[in-house]
Amino acid sequence: MPKRSVARFVTVRACLLSSLCFVVASVASAADSDLPRYWLKVGQELSYQTTSEMSTADGQSFTNESTWQVWVVKQNSDGTWRLVLRHATTFQLPANSTNVPAKGPAKGTGEKSGTNKPASGKPAAPGGKPTAKAAPVKPAAPARGNAAPAARGNAAPPAAAGFPEQVTFAYCDFSPDGAVTPNATLGFQFEVRQLLPKLPKTEKELEKGWTDLDKTTQVAHRYKVEEGPGDDDDDDDEPEWTIVATRQSPIDDIYLCKSQSKFFFDADRGFVERIESSLDQGYGVKGTVKATTKLLGVEQFDDAWCKKLDDEMGHYFGLQRRYQHFLKEAQRNSSEAETLLVEAGAILQKAAADITLPVVKEDLGKQVAQHAAMIGLTARAARDRADLIDQPAPTWQTKDLDGKAHALKDYKGKVVVLHFWRRNDGWGLRSLPQVEQLAEQFTDKPVVVLGMNTEENETDARFVADKMGLAYPILRADKFADRYNAAAGSAVFIVDQKGVVRDIYLGYSPTLKEDVAAAVNGLLSSEEK
């Protein structure tokens, strides 16, 4: 057979197989037609608004307004959708508030926005003209509660009537049953499950309940159907699923948080129409959060606009990676810090000039302003770090939680990894699993990993160690942490075999384990030579 005919035959055969797979997938989908499923369309935008209120045990209260936007920019070859997501939140505090509530770690940018509308000036569109009007939205039920994610954590917002809008972008590939493919834009700062619940895969899960676990953050959601379409005799015409989700994670256990969300899922339209949630926190700022999230509208955009959004967001996420790289290098290189920070700012400025969609462009503009304000602080932090690097580590002696004595001098000849942390530092707690993995990784090496707890109250340290299942030694470090400039938050110090500080890692990083392991292996290799 001629080569051209063979090629044509192969192409036709591939098309037939593709069609057959599509038919099989359609049949499988039809078999699951009684299960709730997302029915998204390319070019679709879903716009939501959340209003929440927190009441603290001492009588203080504050409100939080936020918006969510979900854009369906394309459909992948495997049937999943590529979603671009934006979350913007603004806290409003009483003007006379003296005891402000806690908020979880979040990435803040820009100026205050009291109404918290998206940058385009309307709730739904990020820029450009829609090709269709918004779909009608059913009236939302009275607010009964929605736990604002910012209630979890420890860092308090400024004591003022409000503070700047915080904007976070993310993307994900999303399946009809709500499965999410992990990527670097998701995690502690953007939890998709706050808005888009996982749906049951099978009839058995529908009946018995199901669980979704994010292995990166160790956040689990346990779901059950409270009510399905037609279950309510008084409202048979409502094609609505009521799905209850209970959130659980090691951090929630440590902060004594109980969180539950109720999702109202429209079976005909194939997406969530409103969410009612509540959160109770029993540690730190004790209080209750209640709020509601409701669908504001649905708009449709053409293919050209979707491609533009997909392209520009790809550019946005890429430049954010480059920007974070320059920040990291600036924090670790005092002599070049200011130069690196100027280069980082130039990256943001160029991107703000290149990107045209208003919602992305405005966020970058806010980042440019924020970056200019933080150059001095970052450069100063780099100098503080340099004062400790290549210097003898401050000496100490103390006891661990079991009463065993430890001193830095006991570990001469070994690489020592010191992780300073405390219960009321959320990012430090999120670092603990990675430090535990480091201790396991170097079990058979001349390396010691020590947890340096800076609590004044040993009870808090014991509580966290038990909840997190920490097997490596946890030492009392509250008397000398300030000598390492590590009394306030999470910090990892790497001390070499001669007792000299060789590296420091401040705060939380998703790559902390890999970064520290590389530094430790470098010291082990140099010793062997």
Secondary structure by P-SEA (a helix, b strand, c coil): ccaaaaaaaaaaaaaaaaaaaaaaaaaaaaaacccccccccccbbbbbbbbbccccccccbbbbbbbbbbbbcccccccccbbbbbbbbbbbccccccbbbbbcbbbbbcccccccccccccccccccccccccccccccccccbbbcccccccccccccccccbbbbbbcccccccbbbbbcccccccccccccbbbbbccccccccccccccccccbbbbbbbcccccccccccccbbbbbbbbbbcaaaaaabbbbbbbbbccccccccccccbbbbbcccccbbbbbbbbbcbbbbbcaaaaaaaaaaaaaaaaaaaaaaaaaaaaaacccaaaaaaaaaaaaaaaaaaacccaaaaaaaaaaaaaaaaaaaaaaaaaaaaaaccccccccccccccccccccccccccbbbbbbbbccccaaaaaaaaaaaaaaaaaccccbbbbbbbccccaaaaaaaaaaaccccccccccccccccccccbbbbbbbcccccccccccccccaaaaaaaaaaaaaaaaaac
